[in-house]
Amino acid sequence: MKFAFIDYENMNSLDGLELHKYERIFLFIGASENQSCIRLSDKFSDEINISLITVKEIAKNNVDFHIAYYLGKLDSVVDKNIEFHIFSKDQGYDGICHFIQNQREKRICYRKNSNEEPRVSSECYISLSNDNEIEKINQSFEEYKIFIKNTNKRNFPQKLKTL
């Protein structure tokens, strides 16, 4: 299941976003936009669930702060299997996605410019293209386990404080 968070102030169009793939869509509109001018030429054969959030005050990054608020609020209450996709050209969302992905209870979260492949930092995911790479990782892990087993335990911290 996927939720979409759309920074309309930044995207200016909903065309090509494949909104039918999302269970819920949160469309954020800044105070300077006219609600009747939302551009959408895609046709849908099924119902889509869009929540329109109009940010009434004009201030720098105000829509961004509202999106960040919704991300945090929903991250704490909805199932962790629900992916968060942020549609925006603003790279500032990459940081909050990285934060959400690295919590104790992880969630898939990334920013997209449009209907492109997600922008995910290389430190978050490893791409394994063949079985040989997987075998190398497994072998390295086994070597590490042997190393830890053979390491003198007196070299390990004895108390939690010294860890």
Backbone as a ProteinNet text record, in pm:
[ID]
protein_1_A
[PRIMARY]
MKFAFIDYENMNSLDGLELHKYERIFLFIGASENQSCIRLSDKFSDEINISLITVKEIAKNNVDFHIAYYLGKLDSVVDKNIEFHIFSKDQGYDGICHFIQNQREKRICYRKNSNEEPRVSSECYISLSNDNEIEKINQSFEEYKIFIKNTNKRNFPQKLKTL
[TERTIARY]
85.3	0	90.4	44.4	124.3	39.7	100.8	41.8	125.3	59.2	129	109.3	217.8	216.3	264.9	176.3	209.4	225.3	343.2	375	333.6	204.2	152.1	213.9	249.2	315.9	445.6	505.8	632.7	616.1	514	493.5	410.7	310.2	223.3	136	138.2	52.2	44.7	-65.6	-82.5	-68.8	-48.1	-40.3	78.8	55.3	160.5	206.5	138.6	182.4	128.6	45.2	-14.5	-81.2	-170.6	-236.2	-320.3	-361.5	-441.6	-364	-233	-151	-148.1	-212.5	-202.8	-335.5	-326.2	-443.3	-498.5	-406.4	-445.5	-351.7	-406.9	-329.6	-355.1	-247.1	-255.3	-198.9	-286.2	-248.7	-238.4	-117.2	-90.4	-82.2	-165.4	-171.6	-140.5	-51.4	-14.3	-120.1	-108.4	-207.1	-211	-103.4	-100.4	-166.6	-191.1	-257.1	-408.9	-470.5	-615.8	-661.9	-746.5	-790.1	-860.4	-922.9	-995.2	-901.9	-773.4	-677.3	-588	-634.3	-555.3	-562	-444.4	-438	-425.9	-524.2	-523.6	-593.6	-515.9	-576.6	-586.8	-525.8	-537.1	-681	-723	-856.9	-843	-939.3	-933.9	-1056	-1033	-1144.5	-1198.7	-1126.2	-1166.9	-1159.8	-1217.7	-1220	-1081.2	-1042.7	-918.8	-951.4	-871.8	-896.5	-797.4	-842.6	-756.8	-804.3	-709.4	-735.8	-665.4	-740.4	-685.6	-654.4	-527.3	-485.1	-441.4	-517.8	-487.1	-416.6	-295.3	-217.8	-254.7	-319.9	-379.1	-279.3	-178.5	-83.1	28.4	69.2	179.9	308.1	400.5	531.4	626.2	753.5	853	850	843.9	845.4	726.8	619.3	504.7	441.2	428.4	372.6	465.2	595.6	692.7	677.7	657.3	640.2	512	407.2	281.6	298	368	391.9	474	578.7	662	577.8	484.5	395.4	310.8	250.5	167.6	250.3	372.3	459.1	484	518.6	546	423.7	313.1	189.3	144.7	142.7	98.2	199.1	328.1	429.8	407.2	356.2	336.6	206.9	112	-17.5	-57.6	1.9	-40	60.2	15.7	96.7	229.3	337.1	471.7	491.3	399.2	408.8	360.9	299.4	253	371.9	397	507.5	463.4	556.5	532.1	608.9	537.1	599.6	570	673.4	659.2	687.4	589.7	608	646.6	772.7	822.9	957.7	990.3	1123.3	1218.3	1167.3	1244.1	1325.8	1456.7	1543.9	1548.7	1492.5	1487.8	1412.6	1323.6	1248.6	1334.5	1447.2	1534	1581.4	1608.6	1655.1	1550.1	1426.2	1320.6	1289.7	1299.5	1279.2	1389.4	1511.2	1623.1	1598.9	1551	1521.4	1412.4	1304.8	1193.6	1239.6	1323.9	1371.7	1463.5	1526	1625.1	1577.3	1448.4	1393.5	1394.9	1369.4	1366	1263.3	1145.2	1043.1	1048.4	1116.4	1144.2	1019.7	1024.7	919.3	986.5	933.9	985.1	931	1021.9	985.2	1084.2	1034.6	1124.2	1052.9	1134.3	1084.6	1095.2	993.8	993.3	967.2	1032.2	1004.2	874	847.3	726.5	707.4	668.9	651.2	784.4	890.2	1022.4	1057	1169.4	1217.5	1247.7	1229.5	1251.9	1396.7	1412.7	1546.2	1579.1	1659.8	1693.8	1844.5	1889.1	2032.6	2095.2	2216.9	2284.3	2315.4	2324	2354.8	2236.5	2115.9	1997.2	1969.5	2005.2	1971.7	2092.8	2101.4	2206.9	2140.2	2192.6	2138.5	2218.2	2152.6	2218	2170.1	2262.1	2220.5	2234	2315.1	2326.2	2356.5	2349.5	2370.4	2513.7	2610.1	2750.1	2771.2	2705.3	2716.2	2654.6	2542.9	2478.4	2569.5	2632.3	2724	2843.7	2896.5	3009.1	2969	2849.2	2800.4	2785.1	2726.7	2710.4	2845.8	2942.4	3075.4	3141.8	3130.3	3187.3	3123.4	2994.4	2923.5	2972.6	2989.8	3039.3	3180.3	3265.9	3401.6	3397.3	3305.7	3291.6	3247.9	3153	3108.2	3222.9	3308.2	3423.7	3522.1	3543.1	3633.1	3584.5	3457.8	3400.9	3411.8	3385.6	3392.3	3534.4	3634.7	3774.3	3838.5	3771.2	3826.8	3819.8	3927.1	3933.6	3825	3745	3631.6	3675.1	3797.8	3842.9	3858.3	3860.3	3867	3730.6	3626.6	3492.3	3460.1	3374	3333.4	3259.6	3289.2	3227	3098.7	3088.5	2972.2	2907.5	2778.8	2705	2760.8	2808.3	2865.1	2984	3066.5	3189	3166.6	3047.8	3015.6	3019.7
-116.8	0	123.8	230.5	351.4	475.8	573.7	706.2	804.3	898.8	1002.7	1136.8	1212	1347.1	1438.8	1525.4	1604.8	1751.3	1804.1	1945.9	2016.8	2050	2107.5	2243.7	2315.5	2444.3	2427.1	2310.1	2280	2203.7	2119.2	2034	2102.4	2180.1	2255	2170.6	2040.1	1954.7	1816	1748.5	1611.3	1509.9	1559.1	1470.9	1376.3	1251.2	1151.5	1095.6	1125.9	1078.5	940.2	884.4	751.8	743.5	836.5	846.9	724.3	647.8	527.8	421.4	434.3	337.5	364.2	472.2	513	494.2	440.5	421.2	555.8	646.7	781.6	882	996.7	1104.3	1230.4	1292.6	1418.5	1526.8	1615.4	1721.2	1852	1906.9	2029.1	2147.4	2247.6	2366.6	2488.9	2571.7	2693.6	2801.2	2905.4	3013	3091.4	3092.6	3172.4	3102.6	2971.4	2900	2912.1	2900.4	2900.6	2754.7	2713.2	2574	2526.5	2614.7	2572.8	2549.5	2575.7	2560.6	2438.5	2335.5	2213.6	2141	2118.3	2056.3	1905.3	1837.1	1691.3	1646.8	1592.5	1547.5	1395.3	1325.5	1179.6	1139.2	1029.4	976.2	851.5	832.3	720.6	632.8	501.9	407.9	370.4	407.9	373.4	497.6	488.2	599	618.8	745.2	773.7	858.7	842.5	908.8	1024.4	1147.9	1265.5	1354	1388.1	1486.7	1614.9	1721.3	1850.6	1930.4	1967.1	2046.5	2182.4	2284.5	2420.3	2493.3	2538.1	2613.5	2760.2	2818.1	2951.8	3066.2	3047.4	3155.1	3153.4	3271.5	3282.3	3303.8	3210.1	3218.7	3125.5	3156.2	3074.8	2932.4	2833.4	2689.7	2644.9	2720.9	2685.4	2552.9	2531.6	2404.9	2290.4	2311	2207.3	2167.4	2266.3	2236.3	2157.8	2188.6	2115.2	1969.8	1949.8	1813.5	1736.8	1800.3	1734.6	1696.9	1784.5	1755.4	1631.2	1625.4	1510.8	1382.8	1391.5	1274.2	1219.7	1307.6	1264.9	1209.1	1278.4	1235.3	1098.3	1082.3	955.2	843.7	876.8	775.1	711.9	789.6	737	657.6	670.9	605.6	500.6	502.5	403.7	288.3	176.9	56.4	86.4	27.5	52.4	-7.7	-90.5	-146	-47.3	61.3	162.1	249.1	257.4	338.3	483.6	575.7	718.5	765.2	820.2	876.4	1026	1106.2	1251.4	1300.5	1367	1423.9	1570.2	1599.5	1736	1745.2	1863.2	1887.7	1935.1	1956.8	2007.8	1895.2	1902.6	1798.3	1796.2	1895.3	1898.1	1780	1718.8	1603.1	1478.1	1474.4	1356.8	1331.6	1439	1425.1	1365.3	1411.5	1357.5	1212.8	1179.6	1040.2	951.2	999.8	923.8	900.9	1002	991	886.5	891.3	796.7	653.8	636.6	503.9	442.5	524.1	473.6	473.9	474.8	463.1	316.6	292.3	154.2	73.4	132.6	69.1	139	76	138.3	144.4	238.9	256.1	298.1	253	299.1	439.5	530.5	670.2	728.2	790.6	858.1	967.7	1051.4	1165.1	1132.2	1176.3	1159.5	1295.9	1323.3	1446	1434.7	1317.9	1292.3	1141.6	1085.2	941.4	875.4	915.5	860.3	760.7	694.6	604.2	685.6	629.5	704.2	747.1	862.9	911.5	859.6	755	691.9	701.3	741.9	753.5	615.2	604.9	476.3	415.7	496.4	442.1	368.4	387.9	325	187	166.4	42.9	-12.1	-143.3	-209	-278.3	-256.2	-320.7	-447.8	-560.5	-687.7	-738.5	-739.8	-772.7	-920.5	-994.7	-1136.2	-1217.9	-1349.9	-1440.9	-1435.8	-1403.9	-1396.8	-1289.3	-1174	-1066.9	-1108.8	-1176.9	-1225.4	-1326.3	-1414.5	-1513	-1445.8	-1340	-1265.7	-1203.2	-1148.9	-1089.1	-1196.3	-1309.2	-1419.1	-1470	-1481.5	-1527.2	-1427.7	-1299.6	-1196.6	-1201	-1223	-1231.4	-1351.1	-1464.3	-1583.8	-1560	-1494.6	-1462.6	-1369.1	-1274.8	-1182.3	-1256.8	-1349	-1426.4	-1507.2	-1565.7	-1642.7	-1550.2	-1432	-1334.8	-1296.9	-1266.4	-1228.1	-1343.7	-1464.6	-1582.4	-1603	-1578.1	-1601.6	-1483	-1371.2	-1253.9	-1273.9	-1237.8	-1251	-1164.5	-1226.2	-1155.2	-1042.7	-1046.5	-939.5	-807.5	-813.6	-690.9	-625.1	-696	-639.9	-558.2	-457.1	-380	-470.7	-452.3	-534.9	-472.3	-340.9	-268.9	-190.3	-168.1	-93.4	46.5	107.1	241.9	251.1	147.2	149.5	103.5	64.3	19.8	131.4
0	0	0	-68.1	-81.8	-56.6	8.4	24.6	-56.2	-122.7	-198.3	-129.2	-118.3	-62.7	-176.1	-224.2	-342.3	-305.8	-333.9	-315.7	-445.1	-454.6	-578.8	-609.3	-507.3	-522.6	-601.9	-588.1	-651.5	-782.7	-793	-910.5	-1020	-982	-1074	-1165.7	-1152.3	-1233.7	-1169.7	-1191.8	-1143.1	-1256	-1376.4	-1492.6	-1484.3	-1519.6	-1526.3	-1393.2	-1284.1	-1153	-1117.4	-1203.9	-1181.6	-1044.2	-1020.3	-889.4	-854.8	-954.4	-928.3	-849.5	-838.4	-765.3	-614.4	-571.1	-430.9	-358.9	-237.5	-152.6	-106.1	-67.1	-23.9	-86.8	-121.2	-183.1	-101.9	-59.3	14.1	-77.2	-122.2	-215.9	-139.5	-132.9	-57	-152.7	-126.2	-210.6	-125.4	-175.7	-104	-117.9	-38.1	-35.4	-165.7	-240.8	-364	-482.5	-472.9	-582.1	-575	-689.5	-697.5	-702.3	-610	-602.1	-727.5	-800.2	-920.1	-1038.1	-1022.8	-1133.2	-1117.3	-1050.5	-1038.1	-1171.9	-1229.9	-1362	-1351	-1411	-1414.6	-1542.2	-1635.5	-1759.9	-1766.8	-1669.2	-1666.8	-1638	-1698.6	-1674.9	-1587.8	-1496.6	-1404	-1422.4	-1424.2	-1436.6	-1299.8	-1195.2	-1059.8	-971.4	-856.3	-761.2	-699.4	-677.8	-606.2	-484.5	-378.6	-251.5	-235.5	-259.4	-249.8	-135.1	-46.5	58.7	17.5	7.2	-32.5	93.1	109	224.4	172	204.8	161.4	274.4	245.5	343.6	323.8	421.7	406	423.5	509	534.5	430.4	386.1	292.6	372.6	360.7	426.1	351.8	359.4	290.7	345.8	257.2	291.2	376.2	379	462.3	418.4	288.2	239.2	278.2	267.4	304.9	451.8	538.7	681.4	705.6	632.7	648.3	602.4	491.7	443.7	547.1	601.1	702.9	825.2	864.2	977.2	948.1	828.5	791.9	786.2	731.7	725.9	866.3	959	1095.9	1165	1148.6	1214	1161.6	1029.7	972.8	997	1000.5	1027.9	1164.6	1258.4	1393.7	1410	1317.7	1339.6	1235.8	1117	1016.1	1010.2	955.6	943.3	873.5	922.9	869.1	730.2	683.1	548	441.2	483.7	388.7	348.4	218.7	166.8	153.9	179.6	161.2	37.6	-58.5	-178.5	-181.1	-188.2	-189.1	-330.3	-389.1	-522.3	-507	-536	-524.4	-593.3	-641.8	-697	-588.2	-468.8	-355.7	-292	-303.5	-250.4	-97.9	-33	112.9	171.7	95	144	152.4	83.1	89.1	231.8	305.8	443.9	536	524.1	611.6	573.8	444.8	403.3	461	455.2	512.6	662.4	731.4	874.5	899.2	821.8	837.4	808.5	707.2	669.9	774.7	856.9	951.3	1096	1117.6	1252	1294.8	1421.7	1471.4	1392.9	1372.3	1288.8	1153.5	1059.6	930.1	841.5	749.2	649.6	519.2	407.5	278.8	254.9	227.7	203.3	104.2	-1.5	-94.1	-170.1	-231.4	-309.6	-457.9	-531.9	-677.3	-740.6	-853.4	-928.1	-1004.7	-1056.2	-1134.5	-1134.7	-1246.1	-1254.8	-1291.2	-1224.9	-1249.3	-1140.9	-1157.7	-1053.6	-928	-811	-687.3	-671.4	-604.8	-571.4	-432.5	-428.6	-301.9	-285.5	-167.9	-146.3	-144	-195.4	-207.5	-72.2	32.8	163.1	224.6	171.4	229.2	170.5	43.8	-22.8	-96.7	-104	-180	-297.1	-415.3	-534	-560.9	-557.1	-583.9	-719	-814.3	-950.2	-982.9	-907.6	-939.9	-814.2	-829.3	-716	-665.4	-753.8	-714.6	-607.7	-622.2	-523.2	-390.2	-395.1	-273.1	-203.5	-280	-223.1	-157.3	-217.6	-159.1	-25.3	-19.4	105.1	212.1	177.3	273.8	323.1	232.1	269.5	365.3	335.7	423.2	560.9	564.7	692.2	773.8	708.6	778.3	832.3	752.7	798.5	919.3	917.8	1029.5	1155.9	1142.3	1258.1	1316.8	1232.7	1280.5	1351.7	1295.6	1356.6	1496.7	1509	1638.6	1738.4	1691.4	1778.4	1830.2	1745.8	1782.9	1855	1858.3	1925.5	2075.6	2142.6	2287.3	2350.5	2434	2493.4	2586.6	2634.8	2723.8	2649	2514.8	2434.7	2417.5	2454.9	2443.9	2568.5	2557.7	2676.2	2774.6	2902.3	3006.1	3060.5	3049.6	3100.8	2987.9	3002.5	2902	2884.8	2995.2	2989.8	2894.2	2892.9	2811.9	2669.6	2638.5	2503.2	2409.5
[MASK]
+++++++++++++++++++++++++++++++++++++++++++++++++++++++++++++++++++++++++++++++++++++++++++++++++++++++++++++++++++++++++++++++++++++++++++++++++++++++++++++++++++

